[in-house]
Amino acid sequence: MFTGVFADTKLAASSANVAQPHASPSGAAAGLDAFWMPFTANKRFKASPRMLVAAEGMYFTTDDGRKVLDGTAGLWCVNAGHGRRAIADAVHRQLLTLDYAPAFQLGHPVAFEFANRLAEIAPAGLDRIFFTGSGSESNDTALKMALAYHRANGQGSRTRLIGRELGYHGVGFGGISVGGIGNNRRGFGALLPGVDHLRHTLERRSAFSRGQPELGAELADDLERLVALHGAETIAAVVVEPVSGSAGVIVPPKGYLERLRSICTQHGILLIFDEVITAFGRLGTPFAADYFGIRPDIICTAKGLTNGVAPMGAVFASRAIHDTIVQKSSGDGIEFFHGYTYSGSPMTAAAGIATLDIYQSENLLHRPPELIQYFEDALHSLRDLPRVVDVRNLGLMGAVELESRAGKPGSRAMDVSVDCFKSGAIVRSNAGDVLALSPPLILEKKHIDELVGIMSAAIARVA
Ligand code: PXG
C-alpha cells in the first residue's frame, strides 16, 4: 500500500490548464534542465511544470497569476504564513551587520540568544540546543549524540539504533537507516548496520478515529521484542515521530507513546522524538512532547524553527546527555566532534529569533481548541465521499486516505491533488493515496472551509 513518501510526486502531474511560460514551441519546457529537482518526477514535471512565483499569508501565487491556498504550509514548515516582513527585515539587518561568522571555536551573540530563547520554550530539562542545517542533519546529530552519550557513560556496547516502519527521519545515512519508508531506502544498497525497526501503528480497525485511536497502545510492546532479540545492552536509542507526517499523518494510539517511554526508561534506552514536523505549534502546543505530556531525551526540529525560510535545524538535548558528553569529558579539548559550517549561523539564527517573536506575539504555539475542533470536523465531513477509506487528524495535521486504484497506488491521490491545485488549493499527496494537510497555523475558519470545499469537489470528481 505504501509506495513511498514521495511516490506522487507533488509537482509531478500534468496540469493542462496551467499556463506554461517556460514551454518551448515544441511543448518541451525550456530552461528547466539544469535544476535536478529533489524528490520530484523530473521528466514529468519538466514536461508540464507548475510554478509558484509569490506568496503572502495563506496563499501562493502561480506564474499565471492565480491565488492558491497553501494547505501544507509549504512542506510542513511555514507555520506563521508567508511573506512575514519581520523575518525578512531581521535577516536583511543581520546580513548587513554580521553576514557570517564561524561557530567552531569562535562565537557570535545571535546563536547564543536564539538558543536561550529556545531553551525558554523547551519542554522541561531539554534545554541544551545544538544547531544544524536541516531536519536530516538534526536526526543524524541526535543519533550521534545518543551513541556519544552511552560511550561517555561507560556503556559503549549500546550502538544499536531503533526506528519504526513508515518513519521518516530525513535523507542522511543515519536518517534513512532508521527510517522505514521503503522507496527512500531501497535504491541505496547497504545502509547502517545494527539498525532495527518497530512495527508501525497504522491500523484499519482505527480508521476514521478523531484524534488519537483508542486501540493499539500494546504496539509499543514491540520494543520488548527487539530488546529480547538483541539485548538492551546493545541498544542506544529509539527514534520515532510522535505523529508521523510523511507516511500520511499516522496518529499514535492512546497510551502508545507513554508505553514506549516507559519501556525505554526501564532498559536504559534513549527516546528521541523527531519533531521536525510537530514542533512549533502543529498540535496546538509548542512541542508534541508537551501535547502528549511525555519527556523524550532528545527532540529533533527544523522546518518551523525559521518558518521555513532559512535552512536550519535544532536538536534539544537533555541536561543529562549534554552534561555527560560535555561536562564529564576530561581535559579542555573538543567534547563532541560534530557540527556544521552553518550550525547557528548569524543569518539563520536571526531568522529563527524573528520567527519565535511572531509565534509568541501571535500566540501561534497555542492555537485555540475551537479552531482545531473546526478543522477536525471539516476533515471528517469528507468521510462519506466515494473512495474515502480513512480520515486522520491531530492538531492542525490531517489526512484523507483514498482507496488505491488496482495496480496503481498513489495515482488517485495524485490526480485529486492536481485537481485541487487547478481549483485553488495545495494539498499534498503522499504515502500512496493519502491527501495530507498541514496548513499554516495562522489559518482561520474561512480557510478551512475553502480548503475542505476544494478537496471535497476534487475527491468527488476524480474517479
Ligand atoms: N524528519 C521528519 C519527521 C521530517 O518530516 C525530516 C526529518 C527531514 O528534514 P529535511 O529538512 O532534511 O528535509 C523531515 C522532512 C512530505 C515531506 O510531504 C516531508 C518532509 C520533507 C518534505 C516533504 O511528506 N519532511
Residues whose N, C-alpha, C, O or C-beta is under 5 A from the ligand:
A	BS01	PXG	V5 L75 S134 G135 S136 E137 Y168 H169 G170 E241 G245 S246 D274 V276 I277 A302 R428 N430
